[in-house]
């Protein structure tokens, strides 16, 4: 029944035989599970006959978890804040949960959510993180989930705006940025798109069959693309600490390898703020091998801290 609900929450029309095949159940079992969903408060429309099928309709109130209106608004606002920020380990799940909540939320509750979000001060993304509308995130997430062709405008690195038609596969959170991995129909190749450069995403209603990605997964594909792009600084720092401990702090934003009793940190970055934060937060002795600008920035930050600590 939960698998059935997950399919219906795409809000597309599902022919009965297709649903039965996907769930590997009989037509009778499918009808029984639909009736159970209705008993729980989900409005499922049904069409009888040879071309019959089912579609979930957004109702006038949220179905169970039996949330009060104010509780639903609070959850949606919290999920939007987490999705737009840089909450470690929360971003992917926040987007998926927000997408489901918004798809079932009545218009009056969406207006309340927008009002609360616009009139509430909340911690934003950390300095330097690209900012974009969370609705872009949810639109793309739903298109990935539903295998639905997307159209949007994209501002390239050189500020040239192009119109794209893509088959979205997966959203990836990497460092301070979000990326969409998709097959570009006009360029006939796989691409990764920064979400802060995407505008006016529009689902077309056209479905597609997912292609094979030339990488282990979407994250690996984005990382490969970033490595091929020229970055301003190639960072190399040796630290006197176990590689596993530092790798936990660095996450997906750099490479940590064991080096004798310590480890070697390598990062390709456009600015040096994050490497400085990593080495400062490691609590270990370290030596900057490159670039010289990082050594200068570390000295500058250390001098500032010393002045602040002086009586």
WOVEN-V875110 format. One record per residue. N is the residue number from 1. RES is the residue in three letters. PHI is phi in degrees with one decimal (* if undefined). D_FIRST is the distance of its C-alpha to the first C-alpha in Angstrom with 1 decimal. Layout:
BEGIN
n=N res=RES phi=PHI d_first=D_FIRST
n=N res=RES phi=PHI d_first=D_FIRST
END
This chain:
BEGIN
n=1 res=UNK phi=* d_first=0.0
n=2 res=UNK phi=-69.0 d_first=3.8
n=3 res=UNK phi=-64.6 d_first=5.4
n=4 res=UNK phi=-61.8 d_first=5.0
n=5 res=UNK phi=-61.6 d_first=6.2
n=6 res=UNK phi=-60.9 d_first=8.7
n=7 res=UNK phi=-69.6 d_first=10.0
n=8 res=UNK phi=-66.5 d_first=10.5
n=9 res=UNK phi=-71.2 d_first=12.3
n=10 res=UNK phi=-74.0 d_first=15.0
n=11 res=UNK phi=62.9 d_first=16.0
n=12 res=UNK phi=-87.6 d_first=17.2
n=13 res=UNK phi=-84.0 d_first=17.1
n=14 res=UNK phi=-111.0 d_first=14.9
n=15 res=UNK phi=-60.2 d_first=16.5
n=16 res=UNK phi=-55.1 d_first=14.4
n=17 res=UNK phi=-61.2 d_first=15.9
n=18 res=UNK phi=-66.5 d_first=15.3
n=19 res=UNK phi=-63.3 d_first=11.5
n=20 res=UNK phi=-59.8 d_first=11.7
n=21 res=UNK phi=-64.4 d_first=14.1
n=22 res=UNK phi=-63.9 d_first=12.3
n=23 res=UNK phi=-88.9 d_first=9.1
n=24 res=UNK phi=57.3 d_first=11.8
n=25 res=UNK phi=-133.0 d_first=10.7
n=26 res=UNK phi=-79.0 d_first=12.9
n=27 res=UNK phi=-61.2 d_first=13.2
n=28 res=UNK phi=-65.7 d_first=13.0
n=29 res=UNK phi=-63.3 d_first=9.6
n=30 res=UNK phi=-60.8 d_first=8.5
n=31 res=UNK phi=-61.5 d_first=10.5
n=32 res=UNK phi=-65.0 d_first=9.3
n=33 res=UNK phi=-68.6 d_first=5.6
n=34 res=UNK phi=-62.9 d_first=7.8
n=35 res=UNK phi=-62.1 d_first=10.0
n=36 res=UNK phi=-64.8 d_first=8.0
n=37 res=UNK phi=-62.1 d_first=7.6
n=38 res=UNK phi=-63.2 d_first=11.3
n=39 res=UNK phi=-63.2 d_first=12.2
n=40 res=UNK phi=-83.2 d_first=11.3
n=41 res=UNK phi=107.4 d_first=13.6
n=42 res=UNK phi=-86.7 d_first=12.0
n=43 res=UNK phi=-87.2 d_first=14.3
n=44 res=UNK phi=-110.6 d_first=12.9
n=45 res=UNK phi=-82.5 d_first=15.9
n=46 res=UNK phi=-130.0 d_first=16.1
n=47 res=UNK phi=-118.2 d_first=19.1
n=48 res=UNK phi=-89.1 d_first=20.1
n=49 res=UNK phi=106.9 d_first=22.4
n=50 res=UNK phi=-61.9 d_first=23.0
n=51 res=UNK phi=-99.8 d_first=22.1
n=52 res=UNK phi=-70.3 d_first=19.1
n=53 res=UNK phi=-174.6 d_first=15.9
n=54 res=UNK phi=-136.6 d_first=13.7
n=55 res=UNK phi=-151.1 d_first=14.4
n=56 res=UNK phi=-84.2 d_first=13.4
n=57 res=UNK phi=-113.1 d_first=16.7
n=58 res=UNK phi=-65.3 d_first=18.1
n=59 res=UNK phi=-93.4 d_first=19.1
n=60 res=UNK phi=-83.5 d_first=22.2
n=61 res=UNK phi=-148.3 d_first=20.8
n=62 res=UNK phi=-70.0 d_first=18.1
n=63 res=UNK phi=-73.3 d_first=14.9
n=64 res=UNK phi=-49.7 d_first=14.3
n=65 res=UNK phi=-67.1 d_first=15.3
n=66 res=UNK phi=55.1 d_first=17.9
n=67 res=UNK phi=-89.0 d_first=20.4
n=68 res=UNK phi=-70.8 d_first=23.9
n=69 res=UNK phi=-54.9 d_first=25.2
n=70 res=UNK phi=-64.5 d_first=27.6
n=71 res=UNK phi=-67.6 d_first=25.1
n=72 res=UNK phi=-63.3 d_first=22.9
n=73 res=UNK phi=-63.2 d_first=26.2
n=74 res=UNK phi=-62.5 d_first=27.3
n=75 res=UNK phi=-63.8 d_first=24.2
n=76 res=UNK phi=-63.5 d_first=24.5
n=77 res=UNK phi=-63.9 d_first=28.2
n=78 res=UNK phi=-64.2 d_first=27.9
n=79 res=UNK phi=-66.3 d_first=25.4
n=80 res=UNK phi=-64.3 d_first=27.8
n=81 res=UNK phi=-62.8 d_first=30.7
n=82 res=UNK phi=-65.7 d_first=29.1
n=83 res=UNK phi=-68.3 d_first=28.1
n=84 res=UNK phi=-84.2 d_first=31.6
n=85 res=UNK phi=-99.5 d_first=33.4
n=86 res=UNK phi=-126.1 d_first=33.9
n=87 res=UNK phi=-90.0 d_first=31.9
n=88 res=UNK phi=-57.2 d_first=31.8
n=89 res=UNK phi=80.1 d_first=28.3
n=90 res=UNK phi=-108.4 d_first=26.6
n=91 res=UNK phi=-63.9 d_first=27.1
n=92 res=UNK phi=-58.6 d_first=24.2
n=93 res=UNK phi=-68.7 d_first=21.5
n=94 res=UNK phi=-63.3 d_first=23.2
n=95 res=UNK phi=-64.0 d_first=23.1
n=96 res=UNK phi=-64.0 d_first=19.4
n=97 res=UNK phi=-67.4 d_first=18.6
n=98 res=UNK phi=-62.7 d_first=21.2
n=99 res=UNK phi=-59.9 d_first=19.9
n=100 res=UNK phi=-68.4 d_first=16.5
n=101 res=UNK phi=-63.9 d_first=18.5
n=102 res=UNK phi=-64.5 d_first=21.0
n=103 res=UNK phi=-66.6 d_first=18.7
n=104 res=UNK phi=-106.2 d_first=17.5
n=105 res=UNK phi=-78.1 d_first=20.9
n=106 res=UNK phi=-63.6 d_first=23.2
n=107 res=UNK phi=-55.1 d_first=26.7
n=108 res=UNK phi=-64.0 d_first=28.5
n=109 res=UNK phi=-75.4 d_first=26.6
n=110 res=UNK phi=-63.9 d_first=27.2
n=111 res=UNK phi=-64.7 d_first=30.9
n=112 res=UNK phi=-62.6 d_first=30.9
n=113 res=UNK phi=-61.7 d_first=29.4
n=114 res=UNK phi=-62.3 d_first=32.0
n=115 res=UNK phi=-65.8 d_first=34.8
n=116 res=UNK phi=-63.8 d_first=34.0
n=117 res=UNK phi=-63.7 d_first=33.7
n=118 res=UNK phi=-78.1 d_first=37.0
n=119 res=UNK phi=-109.9 d_first=38.9
n=120 res=UNK phi=-120.3 d_first=37.9
n=121 res=UNK phi=-84.5 d_first=39.7
n=122 res=UNK phi=-140.0 d_first=37.5
n=123 res=UNK phi=-58.0 d_first=38.3
n=124 res=UNK phi=-98.9 d_first=38.0
n=125 res=UNK phi=-61.5 d_first=37.9
n=126 res=UNK phi=-67.5 d_first=40.8
n=127 res=UNK phi=-52.5 d_first=44.0
n=128 res=UNK phi=93.0 d_first=44.1
n=129 res=UNK phi=-75.8 d_first=40.3
n=130 res=UNK phi=-62.4 d_first=39.6
n=131 res=UNK phi=-110.6 d_first=38.0
n=132 res=UNK phi=-148.7 d_first=35.6
n=133 res=UNK phi=-70.3 d_first=33.4
n=134 res=UNK phi=-64.3 d_first=29.9
n=135 res=UNK phi=-66.9 d_first=28.7
n=136 res=UNK phi=-62.0 d_first=29.9
n=137 res=UNK phi=-61.0 d_first=27.7
n=138 res=UNK phi=-70.8 d_first=24.5
n=139 res=UNK phi=-61.4 d_first=25.5
n=140 res=UNK phi=-68.5 d_first=26.0
n=141 res=UNK phi=-61.9 d_first=22.8
n=142 res=UNK phi=-66.9 d_first=20.7
n=143 res=UNK phi=-65.6 d_first=22.9
n=144 res=UNK phi=-62.9 d_first=22.4
n=145 res=UNK phi=-63.9 d_first=18.6
n=146 res=UNK phi=-92.1 d_first=18.8
n=147 res=UNK phi=51.4 d_first=21.8
n=148 res=UNK phi=-116.6 d_first=23.9
n=149 res=UNK phi=-59.7 d_first=27.7
n=150 res=UNK phi=-117.8 d_first=29.5
n=151 res=UNK phi=-121.7 d_first=33.0
n=152 res=UNK phi=-161.6 d_first=34.9
n=153 res=UNK phi=-95.6 d_first=38.4
n=154 res=UNK phi=-130.7 d_first=39.3
n=155 res=UNK phi=-97.1 d_first=42.4
n=156 res=UNK phi=-73.1 d_first=43.8
n=157 res=UNK phi=-60.6 d_first=45.8
n=158 res=UNK phi=-88.2 d_first=49.0
n=159 res=UNK phi=73.6 d_first=47.7
n=160 res=UNK phi=-85.4 d_first=47.3
n=161 res=UNK phi=-93.3 d_first=44.5
n=162 res=UNK phi=-126.7 d_first=42.7
n=163 res=UNK phi=-97.4 d_first=40.0
n=164 res=UNK phi=-117.0 d_first=37.1
n=165 res=UNK phi=-122.0 d_first=34.5
n=166 res=UNK phi=-133.9 d_first=32.0
n=167 res=UNK phi=-102.4 d_first=28.8
n=168 res=UNK phi=-70.9 d_first=27.1
n=169 res=UNK phi=-109.7 d_first=25.7
n=170 res=UNK phi=-160.1 d_first=25.5
n=171 res=UNK phi=-96.8 d_first=26.9
n=172 res=UNK phi=-129.7 d_first=29.1
n=173 res=UNK phi=-102.0 d_first=30.8
n=174 res=UNK phi=-139.0 d_first=34.2
n=175 res=UNK phi=64.2 d_first=37.0
n=176 res=UNK phi=-98.3 d_first=37.5
n=177 res=UNK phi=-129.7 d_first=35.9
n=178 res=UNK phi=-108.9 d_first=32.7
n=179 res=UNK phi=-132.6 d_first=32.5
n=180 res=UNK phi=-107.6 d_first=30.5
n=181 res=UNK phi=-95.7 d_first=30.6
n=182 res=UNK phi=-154.3 d_first=30.7
n=183 res=UNK phi=-88.9 d_first=32.4
n=184 res=UNK phi=-84.4 d_first=35.3
n=185 res=UNK phi=-69.4 d_first=35.7
n=186 res=UNK phi=-77.2 d_first=39.3
n=187 res=UNK phi=-94.3 d_first=40.5
n=188 res=UNK phi=53.8 d_first=38.5
n=189 res=UNK phi=-161.0 d_first=37.6
n=190 res=UNK phi=-76.2 d_first=35.2
n=191 res=UNK phi=-141.0 d_first=36.0
n=192 res=UNK phi=-116.7 d_first=35.0
n=193 res=UNK phi=-120.0 d_first=35.4
n=194 res=UNK phi=-72.5 d_first=36.2
n=195 res=UNK phi=-69.1 d_first=34.1
n=196 res=UNK phi=-71.9 d_first=37.1
n=197 res=UNK phi=-106.1 d_first=38.8
n=198 res=UNK phi=-94.1 d_first=36.0
n=199 res=UNK phi=-137.5 d_first=36.5
n=200 res=UNK phi=51.6 d_first=34.9
n=201 res=UNK phi=-68.1 d_first=31.8
n=202 res=UNK phi=-139.0 d_first=30.5
n=203 res=UNK phi=-66.3 d_first=27.4
n=204 res=UNK phi=-98.1 d_first=28.6
n=205 res=UNK phi=85.9 d_first=25.5
n=206 res=UNK phi=-89.6 d_first=26.5
n=207 res=UNK phi=-90.0 d_first=24.1
n=208 res=UNK phi=-146.4 d_first=25.4
n=209 res=UNK phi=-94.4 d_first=24.8
n=210 res=UNK phi=-60.7 d_first=25.2
n=211 res=UNK phi=-91.0 d_first=28.6
n=212 res=UNK phi=-81.3 d_first=29.6
n=213 res=UNK phi=-80.8 d_first=30.9
n=214 res=UNK phi=-79.5 d_first=34.4
n=215 res=UNK phi=-165.2 d_first=33.6
n=216 res=UNK phi=-61.3 d_first=31.6
n=217 res=UNK phi=-161.9 d_first=29.2
n=218 res=UNK phi=-64.4 d_first=29.5
n=219 res=UNK phi=-61.5 d_first=31.2
n=220 res=UNK phi=-61.5 d_first=33.8
n=221 res=UNK phi=-64.2 d_first=34.4
n=222 res=UNK phi=-64.8 d_first=35.2
n=223 res=UNK phi=-61.6 d_first=37.4
n=224 res=UNK phi=-61.6 d_first=39.3
n=225 res=UNK phi=-65.2 d_first=40.0
n=226 res=UNK phi=-66.4 d_first=41.3
n=227 res=UNK phi=-63.9 d_first=43.6
n=228 res=UNK phi=-78.0 d_first=45.1
n=229 res=UNK phi=-82.5 d_first=45.8
n=230 res=UNK phi=-67.7 d_first=49.2
n=231 res=UNK phi=-112.1 d_first=48.9
n=232 res=UNK phi=-70.6 d_first=51.7
n=233 res=UNK phi=-129.3 d_first=51.9
n=234 res=UNK phi=-106.6 d_first=51.3
n=235 res=UNK phi=-91.6 d_first=51.1
n=236 res=UNK phi=-136.0 d_first=52.2
n=237 res=UNK phi=-134.8 d_first=52.6
n=238 res=UNK phi=-100.3 d_first=53.4
n=239 res=UNK phi=-124.0 d_first=52.2
n=240 res=UNK phi=-89.7 d_first=53.3
n=241 res=UNK phi=-159.6 d_first=49.8
n=242 res=UNK phi=-62.1 d_first=47.3
n=243 res=UNK phi=-61.0 d_first=45.3
n=244 res=UNK phi=-62.1 d_first=41.9
n=245 res=UNK phi=-65.2 d_first=42.6
n=246 res=UNK phi=-71.0 d_first=43.5
n=247 res=UNK phi=-59.1 d_first=40.6
n=248 res=UNK phi=-63.4 d_first=38.3
n=249 res=UNK phi=-74.3 d_first=40.1
n=250 res=UNK phi=-76.5 d_first=40.4
n=251 res=UNK phi=64.6 d_first=36.8
n=252 res=UNK phi=-90.3 d_first=36.3
n=253 res=UNK phi=-93.6 d_first=39.4
n=254 res=UNK phi=-165.8 d_first=42.1
n=255 res=UNK phi=-116.2 d_first=43.1
n=256 res=UNK phi=-120.6 d_first=44.4
n=257 res=UNK phi=-127.1 d_first=46.3
n=258 res=UNK phi=-65.5 d_first=48.3
n=259 res=UNK phi=-146.3 d_first=52.0
n=260 res=UNK phi=64.6 d_first=54.2
n=261 res=UNK phi=-84.5 d_first=53.7
n=262 res=UNK phi=-125.3 d_first=51.9
n=263 res=UNK phi=-153.8 d_first=49.7
n=264 res=UNK phi=-117.2 d_first=50.0
n=265 res=UNK phi=-103.7 d_first=47.9
n=266 res=UNK phi=-127.2 d_first=47.7
n=267 res=UNK phi=-144.2 d_first=46.2
n=268 res=UNK phi=-112.2 d_first=46.8
n=269 res=UNK phi=-136.4 d_first=46.8
n=270 res=UNK phi=-91.9 d_first=48.2
n=271 res=UNK phi=-137.6 d_first=49.3
n=272 res=UNK phi=-101.9 d_first=50.3
n=273 res=UNK phi=-62.0 d_first=48.7
n=274 res=UNK phi=-68.0 d_first=45.7
n=275 res=UNK phi=-57.2 d_first=47.9
n=276 res=UNK phi=-62.7 d_first=50.1
n=277 res=UNK phi=-63.5 d_first=47.2
n=278 res=UNK phi=-64.8 d_first=46.1
n=279 res=UNK phi=-69.0 d_first=49.5
n=280 res=UNK phi=-68.5 d_first=50.3
n=281 res=UNK phi=-83.3 d_first=47.2
n=282 res=UNK phi=-70.9 d_first=47.6
n=283 res=UNK phi=71.5 d_first=50.5
n=284 res=UNK phi=-116.9 d_first=52.2
n=285 res=UNK phi=-68.8 d_first=55.5
n=286 res=UNK phi=-149.9 d_first=55.1
n=287 res=UNK phi=-130.8 d_first=57.2
n=288 res=UNK phi=-84.6 d_first=56.5
n=289 res=UNK phi=-90.0 d_first=57.4
n=290 res=UNK phi=-165.6 d_first=56.4
n=291 res=UNK phi=-85.8 d_first=56.6
n=292 res=UNK phi=-63.4 d_first=59.7
n=293 res=UNK phi=-63.1 d_first=58.1
n=294 res=UNK phi=-70.2 d_first=55.6
n=295 res=UNK phi=-59.5 d_first=58.5
n=296 res=UNK phi=-65.9 d_first=60.2
n=297 res=UNK phi=-68.6 d_first=57.1
n=298 res=UNK phi=-61.9 d_first=56.6
n=299 res=UNK phi=-63.2 d_first=60.3
n=300 res=UNK phi=-64.7 d_first=60.0
n=301 res=UNK phi=-66.1 d_first=57.0
n=302 res=UNK phi=-61.7 d_first=58.7
n=303 res=UNK phi=-64.6 d_first=61.9
n=304 res=UNK phi=-65.5 d_first=60.1
n=305 res=UNK phi=-63.9 d_first=58.5
n=306 res=UNK phi=-63.0 d_first=61.9
n=307 res=UNK phi=-63.3 d_first=63.5
n=308 res=UNK phi=-67.0 d_first=60.9
n=309 res=UNK phi=-79.3 d_first=61.3
n=310 res=UNK phi=-69.8 d_first=65.1
n=311 res=UNK phi=-69.2 d_first=66.9
END
